[in-house]
Amino acid sequence: MDFLSVNSPTSVVLGLDGFGLSCFEFLAKRGVSVCGTYNLNHIKTRISPVLYQELVQTIAELTQRWPESEINAQFFDERILNKADQIILSPGISYWDPILDNYKNKGVPIVGEVALFRQYSQAPIVGITGTNGKSSVTTLLSDMLTAAGKKIATGGNFKTLAMDLISVEEPELYLLELSSFQLESLSELPLKAAAILNITADHMDRYASITAYSKAKQNIYRFCEHAIVNEETLIDSANINKNAHVIKFSLKTPQTGEFGIMQHNKKCYLAFGKQRLICFDELPVNGKHHYENMLAALALGYALDIPFEIMLGCLRNYKSLPFACELILKHKQISWYNDSKAVNVAACLNALNYVGAQTQGKIILIAGGFYRPTDFKLLQTSVNQYVKHLILLGASAAHIADALINETEVSFVKSMQEAVVLAESLAETGDSVLLAPACASYDMFTNYKHRGNEFVTNVQTLLNIQP
């Protein structure tokens, strides 16, 4: 295909994290005049020295690869920004950051990563967002499309970054996992199909309220052809394209044209209207969050004309993603679960309820991490029911303890190694040890994968088990 050209002679990338770096390199490789600026001082002092060190290295490598491009990553350099004919905004920088006010007033175009992606791509896009479950549903739908013989490119907020998906030979379809950060700056994004899986409070350090967070998510529906809607999530119908075909899903008995759960002869089924699709007994994993993910994937696949036979075959082979309630091993009748991907309270609740249902004894929960304003009291009921000891680490430890101190025993540790050693000493036959932090990882780790791998490595070392 012929690449479309960016209208502006000079593009300035604001935010040189992974997403911003991807945009920068994409433009530079295509001969676009591009500069970049970031605020690493803020990352170092307010977010994470660990993340800061990683970014310093990657930005230094970027500077070496593109010595002719002007880059200042230590602070937002208005001298560089003033050169912009358009600003490319990394999702890591809020569209509402005051640094952008002057340029909005001047009429300088501010283009988000996903809008830039659309400038350089032509194939239809399917977009998936939600507080939790995005990666699972995106992966499951990707499997369904591949099994149906479709040539697709999958990425966005996980796996391959959106800009890195673009190649000379386009796929039939792009499948993108999208975060609220990626969606908030969008003015227009035509989508073949769009889904919001769920919305619960998250990123409250970035958004003034859950209403503002939800509004950013709902941008995904504004120009879609098919809108996949969780009936149990509050969505303003005014935010959905009035011409969209709306397909609903929920854990309730479905109406005609909806996906849900129905009972027949004392067995439960995933269903479409009155049609029983697959019995729970045939599914390799069970649990409320798994059912919701499967129903969302079925609704998306239905919108994309994938035959039920193919989709149900993929459900029968479904596996949880790494770092998502992953049973890493069972040793001396004690189960060890890695859910480092549980970066918010809702995900931690899902993990507690899922692992609690699988556990004969009690749970030793390892939690804590980067602190954002969060209502940890929402964990009280499940912690009281399932958890016999709570091990806390990271910047949020004291905040979590304040919310849960009356529900279970609480200990504080300073490292993942210390957490694993303590958990092993507390666990008894039939118990489970669960890493479900309810927080982001940036205070001690570079990302949730780094945190999860540290957990797994320490468990294997302590138990003398070869990986």
SVG drawing of the C-alpha trace seen along z (x, -y; Angstrom):
<svg xmlns="http://www.w3.org/2000/svg" viewBox="-36 -31 60 64">
<polyline fill="none" stroke="black" stroke-width="0.4" points="0.0,0.0 1.0,-3.6 1.6,-5.2 -0.5,-8.4 1.6,-11.4 1.3,-13.3 0.0,-16.7 2.3,-18.7 6.0,-19.3 7.2,-19.0 5.8,-16.5 6.7,-16.7 6.1,-13.5 5.1,-14.4 5.9,-11.5 8.7,-9.1 7.5,-6.0 7.1,-2.8 4.1,-4.1 5.7,-7.5 8.9,-5.8 7.0,-3.7 5.3,-6.7 8.7,-8.6 10.5,-5.7 7.6,-5.1 7.7,-8.7 11.5,-9.0 11.8,-5.9 9.4,-7.4 11.4,-10.6 9.0,-12.8 10.7,-15.7 10.2,-14.6 11.3,-15.9 10.5,-14.6 10.2,-15.7 9.3,-14.0 9.5,-14.7 11.8,-12.0 12.3,-14.1 8.6,-13.6 9.0,-9.8 12.0,-9.6 10.5,-11.7 6.8,-10.9 6.4,-7.5 9.3,-5.1 13.1,-5.2 13.0,-1.7 11.0,-2.8 13.1,-5.9 16.3,-4.0 14.7,-1.8 13.4,-4.9 16.8,-6.7 18.4,-3.7 15.8,-3.4 15.7,-7.1 19.5,-7.2 19.4,-4.4 16.7,-6.4 19.0,-9.5 21.9,-7.4 19.7,-6.0 18.3,-9.4 21.1,-12.0 19.6,-14.5 16.3,-14.6 16.1,-17.0 15.1,-15.2 14.9,-16.6 13.5,-13.9 14.4,-15.5 11.5,-18.0 8.7,-19.1 10.6,-21.5 8.4,-24.2 11.1,-25.3 10.7,-22.0 6.9,-22.0 6.8,-25.5 8.3,-24.0 5.3,-21.6 3.0,-21.7 1.3,-18.8 1.8,-17.2 1.8,-13.4 0.5,-12.6 1.7,-9.4 -1.2,-7.8 1.0,-8.2 0.4,-11.9 -3.2,-13.1 -4.9,-15.0 -6.0,-17.4 -2.4,-18.1 -2.0,-21.9 1.2,-21.8 -1.2,-21.4 -3.5,-24.3 -1.4,-26.9 -1.2,-24.7 -4.9,-23.9 -5.5,-27.7 -3.2,-28.2 -5.0,-25.5 -2.0,-23.1 -3.4,-19.6 -2.9,-17.2 -3.0,-13.6 -3.1,-10.6 -1.3,-7.3 -4.4,-5.6 -5.4,-8.5 -1.9,-8.5 -2.2,-4.7 -5.4,-5.4 -3.6,-7.9 -1.2,-5.2 -3.6,-2.2 -6.6,-1.4 -7.9,2.1 -11.0,2.2 -10.3,2.1 -11.9,3.9 -11.4,2.2 -11.7,3.7 -11.6,1.8 -12.6,2.3 -11.1,2.0 -10.3,5.7 -10.3,8.6 -9.1,6.7 -6.1,8.9 -8.0,12.1 -10.9,11.1 -8.5,9.7 -6.5,13.0 -9.6,15.2 -11.1,13.2 -7.7,13.3 -7.8,17.1 -11.4,17.2 -10.5,15.0 -7.4,17.0 -9.4,20.3 -11.9,18.7 -9.0,18.2 -8.8,14.4 -5.5,12.6 -5.4,10.3 -2.9,8.1 -3.3,8.0 -1.9,5.6 -2.4,2.1 -2.2,1.9 -0.5,5.3 1.8,7.6 2.6,5.4 2.2,1.7 -0.3,0.3 2.3,-1.6 4.5,1.5 1.6,3.5 1.7,1.4 3.5,3.0 3.5,2.7 1.0,5.6 -2.1,4.8 -4.1,7.5 -7.8,8.1 -8.5,6.7 -6.7,5.0 -7.6,6.2 -6.7,3.6 -6.8,3.7 -7.4,0.0 -7.0,-1.7 -8.8,-4.8 -5.5,-6.6 -5.6,-5.8 -9.2,-6.6 -9.5,-9.9 -8.0,-12.1 -9.9,-10.5 -12.2,-12.8 -13.1,-10.1 -12.2,-6.5 -14.4,-4.4 -14.4,-0.8 -15.9,2.3 -16.8,3.5 -16.2,2.0 -16.6,3.5 -16.5,2.2 -16.1,5.3 -16.7,3.6 -16.0,0.3 -14.9,0.0 -12.9,-2.7 -9.3,-2.8 -6.6,-5.4 -8.1,-7.8 -4.8,-9.6 -5.4,-10.6 -9.2,-11.1 -11.2,-13.5 -14.0,-10.9 -15.2,-7.5 -17.5,-9.5 -14.6,-11.1 -12.9,-7.7 -16.0,-6.1 -16.5,-8.9 -13.0,-8.2 -13.8,-4.5 -17.1,-5.3 -15.3,-7.2 -14.8,-3.7 -18.5,-3.6 -18.9,-6.9 -18.1,-5.8 -18.5,-2.0 -20.5,0.2 -21.2,2.9 -21.4,1.9 -20.8,4.8 -22.3,3.7 -22.2,5.3 -25.7,4.9 -24.5,4.8 -22.2,1.8 -23.7,-1.7 -23.3,-3.1 -24.8,-6.4 -26.6,-5.4 -25.9,-9.0 -22.3,-7.9 -23.1,-5.1 -23.2,-5.7 -27.0,-6.0 -26.6,-3.8 -24.6,-1.1 -25.9,2.5 -26.0,3.0 -25.3,6.5 -25.7,7.0 -24.1,9.6 -24.4,10.3 -24.4,13.1 -28.2,13.0 -30.7,15.1 -30.4,13.5 -33.2,12.0 -33.4,12.5 -30.3,11.3 -28.3,11.2 -25.6,13.4 -25.8,14.6 -26.2,17.7 -29.2,20.0 -30.0,23.2 -31.3,26.4 -31.8,29.7 -29.8,28.3 -26.8,27.4 -25.6,24.0 -24.8,22.9 -23.4,19.9 -26.3,19.0 -27.4,16.7 -31.1,15.9 -32.8,19.2 -30.0,21.1 -27.7,23.1 -24.2,22.8 -21.9,24.7 -22.3,26.2 -20.1,25.0 -18.9,28.7 -17.2,28.4 -15.2,25.2 -11.6,25.6 -11.9,22.7 -14.7,21.5 -15.5,18.4 -17.6,15.2 -14.9,13.2 -14.1,16.1 -17.7,16.3 -18.0,12.6 -14.8,12.7 -16.1,15.6 -19.5,14.0 -17.9,10.8 -15.7,12.7 -18.7,14.6 -20.6,11.3 -17.7,9.8 -17.2,12.9 -20.9,12.9 -20.7,9.3 -17.8,10.3 -19.7,13.3 -17.5,16.1 -19.5,19.3 -20.5,20.5 -18.9,23.9 -15.5,22.3 -15.9,20.0 -17.0,22.8 -14.0,24.9 -11.8,22.0 -13.6,21.8 -13.0,25.5 -9.2,24.9 -9.2,21.6 -6.3,21.0 -5.8,18.2 -3.1,15.7 0.2,15.7 0.1,13.5 -3.7,13.7 -4.7,16.0 -2.1,18.4 -1.5,21.6 2.2,21.8 2.7,24.9 1.3,27.1 3.8,28.3 3.0,30.3 -0.7,29.7 -0.2,25.9 -1.2,24.0 0.7,20.9 -1.1,18.5 0.5,15.6 -2.0,12.8 0.4,10.0 -1.9,8.6 -4.4,7.7 -3.5,4.1 -6.7,2.8 -9.2,3.7 -11.8,5.2 -9.1,7.6 -8.0,8.5 -11.6,9.3 -12.0,11.5 -8.8,13.4 -9.9,13.8 -13.3,15.2 -11.8,17.5 -9.0,18.9 -11.2,19.0 -13.6,21.3 -10.7,23.6 -9.1,23.7 -10.0,26.2 -8.1,24.2 -7.5,20.5 -5.6,17.9 -2.3,16.1 -2.6,13.0 0.4,10.9 -0.7,7.4 0.4,3.8 2.4,1.7 2.3,-1.7 -0.3,-3.9 -3.2,-5.5 -6.3,-6.8 -8.4,-3.6 -11.2,-2.3 -9.5,0.8 -12.5,1.3 -14.2,3.0 -12.0,6.0 -13.2,6.4 -15.9,9.0 -13.8,11.3 -10.7,10.9 -12.7,11.8 -14.2,14.8 -11.1,16.3 -7.8,14.7 -6.1,15.9 -3.1,13.7 -2.4,10.6 1.2,9.8 1.8,6.2 4.6,4.5 5.1,1.4 4.0,-2.2 0.3,-1.4 0.9,1.1 -0.2,-1.2 -3.3,-2.3 -4.4,1.3 -3.7,2.2 -5.9,-0.7 -8.8,0.7 -8.3,4.4 -6.7,4.6 -9.9,5.8 -10.6,8.5 -7.5,10.7 -3.9,10.9 -1.6,8.4 2.2,8.4 4.5,5.9 7.6,6.9 10.1,5.0 10.7,7.3 9.1,10.0 11.6,12.5 10.6,11.7 6.9,12.0 7.4,15.4 9.4,16.7 6.8,15.5 3.9,16.9 5.5,20.3 6.0,20.3 2.3,19.5 0.8,21.9 -0.7,25.2 -2.1,28.2 -5.0,27.2 -4.0,23.5 -3.3,21.2 -0.7,18.5 -2.0,15.7 -0.1,12.8 -2.9,10.3 -1.5,6.9 -4.6,4.7 -2.0,2.0 0.2,1.1 3.9,2.3 5.9,-0.9 7.1,-1.6 9.3,1.5 9.2,3.1 9.3,2.0 5.9,3.5 3.5,6.3 5.4,8.9 8.6,8.1 6.7,8.3 5.1,11.6 8.4,13.1 10.1,12.1 7.3,13.8 7.7,17.0 11.5,17.0 11.4,16.6 8.8,19.4 10.9,21.8 14.1,20.9 12.5,21.3 10.9,24.6 14.0,25.8 11.9,26.4 13.5,26.1 11.7,23.8"/>
</svg>
